[in-house]
Amino acid sequence: MGPKKNIGEIKDSIINLNKLSLNEKNLLKDSIEMLWLNSGLQKNKVEPVFPSSAEENIYRIRQLLAAAWSEDFKN
């Protein structure tokens, strides 16, 4: 009976290693996707344009308030 038990343990060990390997592969894939998305965002990032006058400041504040109100309204 000894050899059969060893074969069963080996089989279980291989199955567990396979599960761990698949899990590690999925985590690595997710990490690569996140890095890819982040690099895409960084590539498209533009420098903010700062208003040069008080009128532009007021206009920008109104835009931000409207956007915030719109987001609150959605919820």
N, C-alpha and C positions, 0 to 999 in steps of 0.2 A: 504493500500500500504506500510505501514511502515515495517511490518515483511518481506515482499519480498525483500525490499532494504537491510535489515540486513542480510538476507540469502545470497544475492549476494555479500555483502561485506565480509562476512565470507568465502564464496567460493573463492573469489579473494585473501583473506589473506592466506588461506590454500595453494592455488596454488603458491603464492609468496614465502611462507615459504618452500614449497617443492623445488622450484627452487634454493633458497638460500642453502638449505640442500644439494642438489645434487652438487652445485658448491663447497661448503665447503668439501664435500666428495672427489671430484676430486682433489682439492688442497692438501688435506691431503694425498691422494694416490700418487700424484706427489712428495710430500715432502719425503714420505717413500721410493719411488723408488730412489730419489736422494741420500738419506742417505745410502741406500743399495749399490748403485753404488760407492759412495765415500768410504764406508768401504771396498769394494772389491779392490779399487785402493790402499787404505792405507795398506791393508793386503799384496798386491803384491809388494809394494814399497821396493826397495832394496837400500842399501847405495851405493853412487857413488864410483867407483874405480878410485883413482887418479893416474896418471902416475908417475912412479918413476924416469924416465930419460928424457932428452931432446928429444931423438928420439921418445919416446912414446908420448910426448907432441906434436911434429910435426905431428905424425901419427893421433893423435886425432883431431887436428886442421883441417887436410886435410879431415877427415871423416865428421866433422861438416860443413865445406865449401861445400863438395859434397852433403850433405843432404840439405843444404840451397839452393844450385843451383838447385837441383832436384825439390824442392818445388816451386821455382820461375818458373821453366820450365813448371810445371803442369798448372800454372795459365796462 
